[in-house]
Amino acid sequence: MTVAEKPWSGRFTASTNEFVEAFTASVDFDQRLYAYDIMGSIAHAKMLAKVEVLTEQECQQIVTGLEQIEQEIEQGQFQWSVSLEDVHMNIESCLTAKIGIVGKKLHTGRSRNDQVATDIRLYLRHEIDLIINELNRLLIALANVAEREAATIMPGFTHLQSAQPITFGHHLLAWCEMLLRDRTRLQDCRKRVNSMPLGAAALAGTTYPIDRAYSAELLGFETVAANSLDAVSDRDFAIEFTADAALLMMHLSRFSEELVLWSSAQFNFIELSDAFCTGSSIMPQKKNPDVPELVRGKTGRVYGHLHSLLTLMKSQPLAYNKDNQEDKEPLFDTVDTIRGSLKVYADMIPSLQVNADNMRQAAKAGFATATDLADYLVRKGVAFRDAHEVVGKAVRHCIDNKCDLPDLELSVLQGFSEIIEQGVFEVLTLEGSVAARNHLGGTAPEQVKQAAQRLKAQI
């Protein structure tokens, strides 16, 4: 290959070293931006025609050529070339081969620096929309199961020790609250992604009479980047997205941990559909919760991508540097990871089977209604700390005698406090405990159903 074959080769007298050519090329991974690159180029051509840098005929030739290239790529007929470095040069070179010298006019008034920044923002904006769609699917799935299991009693845990009885629906709605915050963060991030760098050119803008507002309108950008140096050089929007993705994956990892625990023989609270599990190559009895385990494992790679992007940007002087070629693979993999994780969760949750009897038996263990007994005494006029001590002694008695609080005779309970009456047994039942927490955000079945319905209406 001669040096003249490079679109930027005018000042060079020697060809690029073959290894360097492969080492510096990004086309193997940035070709996924092709649709956004073509979208940006069509908008740029139309803008150049509007300001009369291109004729309408030249603009139409460029648009038609780019649309043909997009079809070829989608049909698998396009030949990508490492020697042309990246998605931008591959498409531009093909366009010139198709329509001749007019193709060389497309790059007037722009640089690969603002071109790639625009492509990434268009790509990420679209992916955020798809991710939010998957998040909504998962939220609806969780809300449906929560409504179905609004009265299913299970132990609530602190320190992974049985604490107080709650409903399974209430537990699932806690997951929903986390995901709603994740969704809000992504929606907020999208606002900063949706700012157009096109027109910043290499770093200083351009001398051509471009109309950036028109380009932004064509591409659906809400704002135009206000400073050309910043527009081409920063990737904080990608870092922000990856930080939001890391938080989302942290939440999914917590969900995964609970699903793994609950589906074990030791808990046996739930059963995952066979479609989302695998078996063992040696132990025929095994049913492994591979999907939640893998999602839990994939969380680490997203954390790594966040650290990678932060490190990538931390020492770069203004404006664009070749370092920024390294922003795409972490970003692309983050997008793929969270989209895949959300999709598999949204598909898996509706088929979740609940072993309600096992959950209820587990809730009966561990003196789950001890706090209810303390609250009962407080309502009778006992100071909370004194009530706490009374119940603690009652629990000690149950431990020594291998029984639970609801199993005690009234006379035994009155041995710890004379003011305890027969009505105490209403608060010592699991159903009474959860029903008593009938307030906004509480675990009472009525509140769970209302919360699930509000969530579905909100989505």
N, C-alpha and C positions, 0 to 999 in steps of 0.2 A: 504494500500500500504506500502511496506517495503522500508526502506531507500535505499536498494540495487538496487531498480528499477530505481533510478536516474542515468543518465549517468555520473554525477560528484560526486557520493555519497561516494567515497572511504574513505574520512577522516571524514565523518559524522556518528554519532551514534544514532541520533534521526530523525524521519521523520519531514518534513516541516509542520508547523502549517497549518491547512486546509484553514483558511482565508488568511494567508500570501501567500499560494500557489496560490490562486485565485487573490489576490491583486497584486502579482508580475508577473503574467503571461501576456504575450503579444500575445498569439496565436490567440485570437479572432480578432485582427486587423492586425497582421503582416503576417498572412497566405496569404495575397494577394501577398507576395513576393515569393511564392513557385517556380514559373517558373525561377526566377532569382537565387534563392538559388540552385536549381537543375542545372542550367546552370553553376554557379560558381563551384559546386561540381564536375561536369563532367570534367570541365577544370582542376581542381585541381588534380583529379585522373589521368588524362592523363599526366599531368606534373610529378606526382610522378612516373608514369611508365617510362617516358622518362629519369628520373634521377636514375631509377632502385631501388627506394624505394618500389615500387609495381612491381609485375610481370605483364606481358601483360595479362595473364589470370585473375589475380585479378582485374586489371583495367577494363577488359571487363565485369566481373561479376558486378562490381559496376555500370558501365555505364548502363548495361541492367536493373539492379534493379532500378536505379533512373528513367530511362525512363518509366518503368512500374508504378512507383509511380506517375509520372506526369500524365499518362493516367488515373489512378484511381482518382486523384484529379479533373481533368477536367471532368470526368464522374460522379462526386459526390459520389464516392464510398469510399473515404478516410475518416477514422475516426480521427478527430483532438482531442487531449487530452490536457486539461488544466494542468494536472499533469506534462506534458512534457514541459511546460513553453512557448515555442516559435516554430516558423516554422522550425527552424534548428533542434532542438531536436526531433520534431515529425517526420521529414523526415529521419533523421539519425537512429532513433530507428526502424522505419518501414523497413528501408534498412537492418539493422542487423537481424531483424526477417525474412526477405526474403532470405538473402544469407549467414547468419551465421557470423562467426568470421571475415570474410573478410570485412564485413560492418564496423566493428570497426576500421579498418585500414584507412578508408577514412579521418579521422580527423588528421592524421599524418601531422605535420608541419604547422598546422593552429590553430586558436582559433575562438571562436564565435565572438571575437572582430573584427578581420579583415574580418571574414565571413559576418557579418551583414553590415559592412561598404561597402563591395563589393556589396552585394545585393542591398542596397539602391542606390548606384551609377548606377548600371545596370538598376534598375527600373526607376530612375529619367531620365537617358539618353533616355530611350525609351519613357517616357512620354513627355519629351521636344520635341522629334520628332513629336509625335502625336499632341501636342499643336501647334507647328509651322504649321503643315498641316491645322489645323482648322483656324489659323490666315490667312494663304494664301487663304483659301476659302472665308473668310470674306473680305479680301482685294480685291479679284477678284469681289465679289458681289458688293462692294461699288464702284469700278472702273466702272463696267458696268452701274450702276444707274447714276453715275456722268457723264459718256459719254452720256447717254440717256437724261439727264437733263442739258446738258452743257449750254443751252441758257435760262433756266428757271430762271426768275428773282425773287429774294426774298430780304427782308431787311437784311443787315448785322447789327449786334448789338454790341454795347459796353455798359456796365452797364445795359444790357437788354433794352437799349433804341435804337430806330432806328438810325443808324449811316450813312451808305452808302449802295447803292444797290450792291448786289453781285449776282452770279448765284448759284443755288442750287448745281450744280455739283461741283463748287469751294468749297462750304461748306463741302461736303462729302469728297473731296480730303484732306481737313484739317484733318479729322478723319484718313484718310489713312496714313498721315505723322506720326501721333502719333503711329499708330499700326506698322508702319515700324520700328520706333525706338524701340518699344517693342520687335519686332522680332529680331532685332540686339542684344538687351540685352540678350535675351534667347539663341541666337546662341553663344554669347560670354560666357555666363554662362556654356553652355554645354561643352566647352573646359576644364573648371576647374572641372566639374563633371566627365569627362572622364579620370580620373587618377586612377590607380588600387592600392587599399590598400592591396590586398591579398599577403600574404608572411610576413606581419608585425607581424603576430601571435598575442599574447596577448598584447605585447607592445615593445618587444626588438628584434623581428625577431625570427629565428629558427636555430637550429644547423644542420638541415638536408640540403643536397646540392640542394636546390630548384632552379628552373630556372624561375624567375619571368617574364623575358621578354617573355618566351614561353607562360606562363599563360596569360599575357596581349595580346599576339597575338591571342590566342584562343578566348578571350573574347572581342576583338575589342577595347581595351583601347589604347589610343594614347600615354600615358605616364605611368610610374610606380612611385608610391609615394616614395619620396626620403628619408623620415625619418619615422621609424616605430612608434615612439611615436605620431607624428602628424597624421599619416595615420589612426590610430584607434580612435583618441580622438576628432578630430574637426568635426563639422558639418557646417562649414561656407559655404560650397557649397549649402546646403539645405537652409540656411538663405539667401544667395544671390538669389537663385531661388525664394524664397518667397517674397523677396524685389522686384524682377522683376515682379512677379505676382501681387503684390500690386499696382505697377505702371500701369500695364495693366488693372486691375480692376478699378483703378481710371479713366482711359480713357473711359472704357466701361460705367462707372457710369455717366460721363459727357454726353456721347452719349445718355444714357437712359433718363437723365433729359431733353434733347432737344426733344427726341421723345415723352415724356410724355406731354411736353408743346405744341408741334406742333400738337399733335392729339387731344388736348382739343378743345371744342367748341369756346373758346375765340380766339385761333389761327386758327384752322382748316386748317393747311398747308398740312397735310398728313393724310392718313388713313392706319392703320396697318391691315393686313389680319386677318379675324375672327379666323384663326387657331392659332393666337398668342395673343388672347384677351379672356376675360371672361365677363360674365354679372353680374348683381346684383341680389341678392336673393329677393329684395323688389322693385327695381326701374326698370321696364321693358325696359326703354329707354337706359339704360347704356351699354356702351362698354368700358371696362376697359383695359388699356395697361399693363396687368399684367407682361408680360415678361420683358420689360425694367424696370418696378418698382422693380421686384424681383432681377434682376441683380444689380440694384442700391443698393438694400438692402444687397445683398451678399458681396458687397465690404467690408463692415465692418468686416465680419468674417475673410477675408484674412488679413486685417490690424491686427486683433487680433492674427492670427497665426504667423505673422512676429514678433510681440512683444513677443509672447510666446517663440519662438525659440531663440530670442536674450537673453531673460531672462534665459532660460534653460542653455545657454552656458556661461553666464557672470562670474560665480564664480567657474567653474570646474577646479580643478588641473589636470595636466597630470597624467595618460593617460585616459583610459576609465573609466567611472563611470556609475552606473545604471541609473542615471538621463537621459542618452541618449536614454533610452527606450521611453521616452516621446517625442522624435523627430518625431515619425512616424505618429501619428494621425493628428497633425497640417499639416504635409507635405502632407499626403494622401488627406486630405480634401481640401487643397489648390489646388492640382492637379485636383481633381474632380470638384471643383468650377469653375476654369478657363476653363477647357475643356468643361464643360456643358454650361457655359456662351458664349463662342466663338461659339460652335455648334449652339445654338439657335439663335444667332445673324446672323451667316452665312446662316441659313435657312430662317430667317425672312426678311432680307434686300431685296432679289430679288423681293419679292411680295409687296414692299412698293409702295403705290399709292400717287401721288403728286397732290395737288389741286393748279395748277399753277395760276389760276385767283386770288385766295385768297392771294397767295404769292405776286403777282404783286400789288394788291390793297394795301397790307400792306406796300410794298416798296415805294408806292407813298406818304404814310403818313410820317410825321416826318421830312420833308424837307431833304430827303435823298441825293438830288443833290446839297446841299448848298456848299459842298467842291468843287464840279465841277465849280460852279460859281466863287468861290474864285480863283481857278486855272486859269480860263478864264481871270480874271482881271490881274493876275500876268503875264500871257503871253502877255497882252496888255501893260505891263510896270509898273503896280501898285505894290508897295512894299507889301509883303505878309501881314504884320500886318495891313496895311491900307485896303487891300482887305478884310481881316477878319472882320474889323469893318463895311465896306460897306455891306457885306453880312449879318452880324448880324442885321443891321438896316432893311434890306429887309425882313429878317425872322420875325422880330418884327412886321413889317407892315402886313405880312401874318397872323400872330397869331391874331392880332387885327381885321383883316377882314375875318378871317376864310377861308383862301385859301392857295394854295401852290405856290411855286416859278414859276413853268411852267405855272400857270394860269394868271400871271401878264401880262399886256400889256407892249409892248416895252417902251412906254412913261413913264410908272410907274417905270420900271427898270432904265431908264435913269435918273430918278429923284434922284436915289442913286449914279449913276456914269454916266457922260456924254459919256464915251468912250464905253459903252455897245452898241452893234449893233445887227442887226437881227439874225446874226449867233449864238447868245447866246443860242437860243432855241435848237440848236443841242446838246449842252452839258447839257441842263437841262432835257432831256429825260432820262428815265431809261436805254433804250437800248444804247444810246450814252455814258452814264456814264460807263457802264460795258465794252463796246467795246473799250473805250479809254485806258483801262488798259491792253493793249495788249503786255505784256512782260512776261518773264519767271517768273512763280509764281503768275501772275495776274489773275483776275477774268474774263477776256474776254473769250467768248465761244470758240474761236479758241485755246486759251491757255489751257482751261479746257480739250478739246478733246485730244490735244496732250499729256497733262499730264496723262490722264487716259490711253491712249494707251501705254505710256512709262511704267507706273506702271504694266500693265498687261504683258508686255514683260519682265519686271524685275522679276515678280513672276514666 
